[in-house]
Amino acid sequence: MAAALLVRLGTVWLLHTAHAAPVTFEHGEIAANLVRGHGFTVNFLGSEGPTSQQAPIYPLLLAGLYRLFGIESPAAIVGMQLLQCAVGTSLVVAVVLLTRCLIPGRPAAAWIAGGVAAIYPAHVYAVMHIQVCLWVASLLVWLTVLVAHERSKPPHPLRPWLIGFVAGLLLLFEPIMLLALVILAMWLVIPRREETKRTTAAPWTSAAIAVVVSAAVVGPWLVRNWRVHGELVFVKSTFGYALWQGNNPLSWGTDKVPKPSAYRLRRQHDGTLAGMHHAMWEARRETIYIDDLLLKPTGYRSLIGLSEPARGRRLGRRAAHYIIRHPAHYLGLCLRRLRYFLLWDETNPKASHPLYRISTAIWAAAAIAGLLMLVHKPHALGPTVAIFAAVMIFHAATITSARFRIPVEPLTFPWIGYAVASWSERTARFVSGGPRESLQGIAGDVV
């Protein structure tokens, strides 16, 4: 915990720099409107008004900091970054606990998984970004830990209530995590093979309590959306819009199109860490958004007069028609997004940084190795494989970005911890004089 917190605080201190333009994007605009008394509003797709373009909790947190320190003030931004240092540190603890739950009796694996979570560059750097991904990652891992405890430890009357509360918060940060909630619910109620003889109604009762509590947490926002839009909107209204961004004639599978000048800007810095960080921000602003190419030139004329959900649906229908008429191109976009999700997004200048690419390659290789080594222990994998695969497939089929992998990345750290711990133990036995057995074991692990 101490190492993780110090690394993150040091990152904020080293990379803090003034920016010529806002770094909070839609979250900051909504937060500023809240502070000014305009409500939860934003300018979106050519219209300004009450919105469900973003989930509510993160803009509300940012609005609280704006009220304390000033709208878009450096102090407010640093305040959010310091909060995210704490969230990132809690994520490290959750990874250790999750590894101990899934792989009991292997403390080395938990130490290594926690160490990876503490220093993994993408997660350390994420504290600088005014985005929800780090909060979603922490809540998801903590929720998985709670469900694992509910399965394996003596029952506690408060645990199902806590599971439901955390699940509701997770949805109010990122509704796509409903995929993870379905998998965790199935994991909770479906017993292991060795447990089938003693099945009771307890898991179903816990699941029912958790569902009711999470519905109570999310319910007020759904009621607000109904009153604002006149229809049911599940947390956010942007699915059709995002599907269109990722699937149209000019799309690269993301919401951006590469621009050579952006990569030149990324390389224009003074050599300091703060200078590199500032240059990457400027390069990100230089990238071209699909909206700027296909919607803004016509002034959003085709969307005028529609409600926010209706605008999203219209763009979603455009994407669906394009997919039906160009299945080969859509398949190519899906494969490209899959590569972006597992490796790096070529439309994002930040993802072209060597540190990001090297650390991602190491992560991918170690995670795959750990996954293969745990195949004979399916109970150790728990829901982690299913959640990672579900989120990956969803983004491969719709739209992806470099930040979309961060929420599910920590679920792979136990795999890495097990792989590195196993290799270390095999190597230690080999060095201590058991070459034949150790070499056979290493070869078996590789196979």
Phi, psi and omega in degrees: 000315182297316180296316181298316182293318181295320179298319182287318176297321177296324178297315178298318181294317184286325187261358181298129180204152178283142180246143181283345182223162180301147179246008184256347176053222187297325178301316181292322179295317178296316180299318179295320178295324177297315181294324181281357178088015181268358180083187181279078187233160178200158173270111188220125179054043173085000180227147179243135179168188178306137191224156166236028182293333176233151173293156197280327195293316185296313175300326178293319176299315180295323178297321177299319177291323177298320180293325181283318191242353181109145182293127180057021180284151177304324180295321179294319180295314178297323177302315177295320179296322177292321174301320181288335172298317178294318179297317178296325177292319178296328177298321179299315178298318180297322179297318178299313181295321179296318179296320178294326178290315186280328184232070181293152178080004178235073182300330179298322179297320179293319177300313184292317179300317177296322177296320177298315180297328183289325189241001183300121191305317182298324181282326176294314181292336182297338180294341181278346187261134177276076182218161186274351193301320182292322177294318179297317179300313182295313180298320181296316181291319178298321178296319178296321177298315180298317179295320178298320177295321180296329179283321194250344185249165178305144183296147176230132187296335183271343187297315178300324177295320179292321177300314180296321180295314179295321178297318177296316176301318180302316179294326180281353169264319182204104184294341178299336180291000170303329175302315180293322181296321178297316180294318179295323177296318178296320179297325182290319189266341180269117183283164172290166179301318183287352181259357187297332182286343183238032178294140178227183179276356185302312180300322179292324177295315178299317180296319181296317178299316181298319180295317180295316181294317179296323177296323178293327179289317183278334187308312181303323179290324177293321176297317177301316180298321179297316181292325183281316187258348181075018179201167180284123175234118182281092176068297183239157184248016195252012183299311181298321178297314180294322178298320178294318179304319184274352186218085175207172187302331183260357188287144170260010182098356179234192178268005183232161175238133182301147179221121184305325182296332179295320180287330175292319178298324181298331182270357182264091180210172184269006179092347177277161178297318178297321178295319177297317179299314180297318180296322179292325176295316179296323178294322179296320179291338181281340181296154182266129176270145178306321180303318182294332181275321191248340184248313185296322181301332179261006178067028179057031185301323183289349183250358183296136177088354180267150173291166181300312177299324180293324176299316178297319179295320180297316178293325177296322177293322176301315180297317180297318178296320180294319180297318181294321183279338183229065184297326181294316178295320179297318178299319177297320177296320179297316179295322178295317179295324177299318177295318177300318184294318184277335182239266181210151184271112184287347178273355182252116182301329180294326181287353177269357179293136184303321181298320179296316184290320180294313181295324178294319179297318178294317178301312184298316181295316181291321180294318179296318178299315179296321179298317179294324181287338181262004182302324180282359177233068186300330179295333180288332180284333178052217181274000188298318180294315183296317180294313179301315182294319182296314180293320179298313181296319179301313182287329175295328182275342186241284182202150180222168177202164182300327184281348185287339180277337186302318181300327183258352180302317182299337178295342179270348183296324173300324177298315180296318179301318180294317181297312183293320179297318180295314178299319181296318180294318178298316181296319180297319178294323179297315181293328184278359171120014177244061189296318186294311181297319184290318180296320178296321179295317179297316180297320177298320178298316182296315179297000000 
